[in-house]
Amino acid sequence: MMMTTASSAQEIASDATGSQTPEALAARQAALLQVMLASPDDLDAAFEYAMVSSLLGDYEAAIATLERMLIYAPGLPRVQLELGVLYFRLGSTETARYYFQETLNATNVPPEVEARVSLYLTTLDKQEDPASFRAAVVTGIRYQSNANAAPGSRRVDLNGGTFLLDDTATGTADTNAFLAGRVKATYDLGTQGDLLETEFLFYGARYADIVRLDTALAELTLGPSLNLERFDIDDTRLGLYAIAAGIRLNHANYNGALGVGARLVSQVTPTVLVDTKIDWRRRWYNDTAEFPTVSNRAGSYLRLAATVSRKVSPTVTLRALVLADFEETKEAWTQSWEAGGGVGATVRFASPVKQLRQPWSLDLEAGFIYRSYEAPDPFVDPARAQEDREGWVRTGLSVPFRPDLALGVNGEFRRQYSNYDLATYSNASALLSLTKSF
């Protein structure tokens, strides 16, 4: 008596949908039925019959077969999982929940099965309760070789002359401790899948030496997320939201902003996801003793960010990024636009540590941005406006201790070349973090 694995069952389903017509599937179903009648304890044939029946939409036949399998082999997690999925599709939520819970209660549940069950249970909870809540808090330490993003050399060209900067005006290494978080609440409006979403972001950092870089940031967004299936656009949502944000720098109010935005997220195919966001903000700046002229930066800010992700295998996801923004300010030499993009990949792999059951992930990314300013800065070069070319490479390793707790190790190198010496710099950073999800 044998048992087909979940992965091979999925392969059967994939092959069937990709290369067989409904007529061929029906013929295969009939052939498998004859095998089951001749050998009732052939669980491989029974499981394939259930999967083919499911593909044909014959959920009742699939359910009856899987329930009969549990008589021959009680407590099989994969069979209980498939029963939960089928009852879920039929809308029998209580029966689906029963089988999902039975799957988790079994011994030696494979991690991939446990992950699928958790997703379905989360979905059931959302369906039964219109309000949902998610949060993640990250804390850690970060080292930077050039924390103040200043030139590496004291010798710079200003207005046709060569000057020596004070040591405090050049790139300085520093370490900071930080706390960041994201809190998201969702309420189902009960209108064809429309939601009301609010999200709160916060970040705080304290530096060991350069205290003028001590930062506190908060941002709140609120608005509806519309299900576009009403327009026959499947697996696509349009979010519209209002924005309120503020930044404190060196323990004083630095910046505030109000704005609006829109976000379009579409699962174009089962393996391709498009996530596009555009927002506009009106920003105000507050002059302080440490930053006495930043009020000149007040104005509008428009930003576009788009990501296309493609899952090329169960363990590898590739992505491409497009970034652009326009910053309006009171002074022409601080007004700028920029455009760029990047590529990245995330690779999931089995944990090399036996005691840690959750898969690890490695993230890689590289990108480039070009930035151009509206007019020359009369204090630096009255003839040429500033132009920057900024590139970066980064990598990150995520090590989950359990589904809601993970250790992160990240590294990044960033290089900006500018025709203004004061804006040319390099910075290497390393980060160690701990993330707790709720």
N, C-alpha and C positions, 0 to 999 in steps of 0.2 A: 504494500500500500504506500503510494508516493504522494507528494504534495508539491504543486507548482509554487514557486516563489512569487512574491509580489512584483519583483522587477520583471520576471519572465512573463507574468500575466500582463503587465503593462506593455511589454514588447509585442505580445499577441494582439492586444488592442490597437497598438500603433500600426502594426503591419496590416491588420484588417482594415482599418479606416483608410490607410494610405494606398492599399493596392487591391482591395476586394470590393465588388459591388454588393448591394443588399441581397441580390439573388445568390451570389456566391456565399455570403454569410449565412443565408437561410439554408443553403445546401450543407454547409459545414455544421450548422446547428442540428440538422436532421441526422447527419452521420454520427455526431457525438452522442445524440440521444440513443442510437442503436448500441453504441459502445457501452453506455451506462446501463442499459437494460441487460446486456450480456454480462457486464462486470460491475455490479453496484458499488464495489469497494475501490474502484479505480478513481482515486481522488484527483489525479491529474486531468483525466477526461472530464470529470465533473466540474472542476474549476474552470477549464477552458470553455465548457458548455455555458457556464454562468457568465463568463466574460463576453462570449459571442452573443448571448441572449441580451445582455446589457447594451451592447453596441446596436442591436436591432431595436432597442426600446422595449423589449419584452422583460420588463423588470420583475413581473410576478414569477416568470419561469426561472429567472436568475435567483431570486430570493428563495424560492422553494428548493432549488438545487443546493444552495449554500447552507440552508438550514438542515437539509438532510445530511450534508457533509459533517455537520457538528455532531450528528448522532454517531457516525463512525469514528470521528476524531474530535472529541470535545475540547473546547478551550483553545482552538487554533487562532492566534491573534490576527493573522492575515484574513481569514475567513470572516471573523467578527467585524473587522474593519470594513470589508467589502459589503457586508450586510448593513452596517451603519450608513455607508455611502448610498446604497440603493434606497433604503428607507428615507434618507435625507432627500433624495431626488423626488420621492413620491410625496413628500410633505408630512410624513409621519415622524414628527420631531421627537416625541417621547420614546418611540421604539428605536429611532436612530441614536438618541442619547444613551439608551440602555446598552446597545451593542458597542458604542464607542467607550463607555465606561468599562464594560467587560474586557475590551481589548487592553486597556491600561492595567486592569487588575490581573492579567495573565502574567506568568513568569517568563523571563528572558524575552521581553518585547524588543524587537529590533529598533534602533534609534530612528530610522526613517519612518517606521510605522507609528511610533510615538509622536513624531513631528506632525504627520498627517492628521492624526486624531486630535491633537491640540488645535490645529487650524479649524477643523470642523466644529469642535466644541466651542471655540471662540465665536464662530459664525452663528451657532445656535444661540449662544448667549446674547448676541447682538439682535437677533430676530425677536427674542422674547422680551428684551429690554430696549426701548427706543433710545435710551441714553447710554453712552459708552465713554470710557476714560482710559487714556494711556499716558504714560510718563516714562521718561528716562533721565537719569542724573549721572553726570560724568565728573569725576574729580581726578586730579593728577598733578604732575610736575612737568615743566617744559624747560629745556635748555636751548638758548640761541647764541650763536657766535656773534651776531650783530643785532641785538635786540632793538636798538633804536633806529635801524635801517639808515645808517649814516655812511658817508664815504669811508673806505678803508684807508685812504691816504690823507695826510694833513695838507698836502699841496693841491690847491684847486685854482682854476681859472675863473675870475670874476670880472666882468666888464673890461676885458682886454688885459687885465693884469693878473699876476700870479700871487696868491696869498697862502699863508700857513694858518690852518685852523687850530684852535685850541684843542687840547687832548679830549676835552669833554664833548667836542662836536664831531668826533670821528666814531666809527663803529665800535661798540662796546658789547662784550659778552655779558649775559646775565641769565638768571634762572628765576622762574616764577611758579607759584602754585595757583591752581585755578579750580573753579567750580562752575559747571555749566549744566543746563537742563532744558528739556522740552516737555511741555505738558499740553496734551490735546484732548479736548472734549467734543463729542459728537452727539447730536440729537436727531433721530429719524423723524422727519416731518410728516411721514405717512402719505406722501404724494409721489407715487411712482419712483421711490428710491431716493428722493431729494433729502439732503441733510443740512443741518445747521452746524457749522464747525467753528470752533474757537481754538486758537493755539497761542501759547505763551512761551517765549524763549528768554533765557537769562544766561548771563556769563559774567564772571568776576575773576580778576587776576591780581595778584600782589607780587611785586618784584623784589628780589633780594637787595638790589642796589639802586636801580634807576626808578625811584619812586614816582617820578612824574609820569611814568607809563602805567601806573596802577589804574585798572579799568573796571568799570561796572556798566553793564549793558542790559537793557530789557526791551522786548518787542511783543506787542499783542496784535493779533489779527482776528477778525470776526466777520463771518459772512456765510452765504449759502453755497452748497456744493450740489450742482444739478446733474441728474442722471440723463444723459442724452439719448438713451434708448427710445424715448418718446419721439425722437426724430429719426428712428431707425439707424442710429449710430451706436453699435454695440460696444460694450466694455469701455465706455468713454465718459469722463466726468469733467464738468466745467465749474471751477470754483471762482467766486467773486468775493472780494473781501476788502474791508477797511483796515488801515494800518495806523498804529500809534507806537512810537519808539523813542528811546532816549539813551544817552551815553553820559557817564561821568568819567572824567579823566583827572588824575592827580587829586582825587577827593573833592572835585568841584564840578558843577554842571557844565558840560561841554557842548552837547548837541541834543536837539529834539526834532522830531519829524512826525508829520501826519500825511497819510496818503491812501491810495487805493491800488488794487491789483487784481489780476486774473491768472488762473492756472488751469491748463488743459492737460489731463492725463488720459492716455489712450493705450489700451492693450491691443495693438494693431493686429498681432497674431499671437498664438500661445507663447511664442518665444521673443517677440519684439514689443518693447514698451517705450512710448514717447511721453516725456514729461517736459512741458513748456510753461514758463512763468514770466510774466511781465508786470512790473509795478512802477508806480510814480509816487514820489514823495516831495513834499515841501519841507526843506530843512532850515533850521535856525541854529546859529552858533553863538556861544557866550564867551566874550573876552575875559581872560583871567590874568593874574600876574605871570603865570608860567606861559600862557598862550595869549598874548595881548592883541593879536590882529586876526583871530580866526573868524570874527563876525563877517569879514569880507567874503567868506565862503558860503554865506547864506544864499539859498536859491533852490531851484527845482533839480530833481535827480530822477532820471529814467533808466531802468535796468531791464535787460532781457537775458534769460538763461534757458537753454534747452538741452535736454539730454536724451539720447537715443540708446537704449540698452538692448542687447541681443544675447539670449541664452543659447550658446552654441553646443552645450552639453549639460548634463545634470550638475556638473561641478564647475563649469567655466561660463562667466558672463562678461561680454565685452561692451564697452560704451564709448560714445563720442559726445563731446561737449561743445556747445557754441555759447559764447559770452559776449555781451555788448552793453555799453552804458553811455549816457551823456550827463555831464555834471555842469549845471549852470551856476555861476557865482557872480558876485558884484564886480570883481576885478577880472578883466579879460585874460590876464596871464595865469590865473588859477582855474579858468574854465576849460574843460577838456571833454574829449570823447575817446572811447577805447573799444577795441574789438579783438577777439581772439577765440581760442578753443583748445581742445585737448582730447586725448584718448586715454582709456584706462581699461583695466581688467580686474575681475575678482575671481579668485580660484579657491574653491572649497575642497578640503581634503580630510581624510580620517585622522583623528587625533593620534599622534605618536605616543601619547601617554595613556596607558591602560586605564588609569583611574579617572580620566576625563573622557566621558562618553560622547560629548557633543563635537561635531565637526569643527575644525579650525578654518579660518579663511585668510588669504593673503591678497592684499589690494595693491595695485600698481597704477600710477598715473603720471602723465607728462603733459605739459601745456605751454602755451605762448600767448602773450597779449601785446598788442601795439597800442600806444597811447599818444595822443597829439593834443597840444594846448592851443588855445585860440590866438594868443598874442605873445610877443616876447616879454620876459620879465625885465623891467628896466634896471633892476638892481643886479642882475646876473649877466644879461646879454641883450642890449637894446635892438639888435639886428635879427636875432633868431629866436623863434618860439621853441619851447621845450618839446622834445620827442623822446619817448621812452620805449624800450623793448624789454619785456620782462618774460622770463621763462622759468619753469620749475619742473622738478621731478620729485615724486614722493612715493613712499611705500608704507604699508601698515599691516600688522599681523594682529588678528583677533583670536584670543584664546578663551573660549567659554568655559567657566567652571561649572555652570548649570545654565538652563535656558534663559534665566533672568539676570545673570551675572557674568561679566566678561572682562578679561584683562586685555588692554591694547598697548601695542608697542609701535610707534610711528617715527619715521624719519623723513626729512625734506631738505632739499637744497634749492634755493631761489637766487636767481641772478638777474639784476636789472642793469641794463646799459642805457645811458642817457647822453644826449649832447650837452647837458648841464652836469658838470662834475659833481655838484652837490647831490644829484639824484642817482648817481652810479654806485651800486653797492652789491654785496653778496651776503647771504645769510644761510647758515646751516643750522638745522634744529633737530632735536630729539625729544620725544614725548612719551611718557609712561602714564597710562590712565586706567581707571576702573569704572565700568559702566554698570549701573543697576537699573533694570527695567521693571515697570509696575503695570 
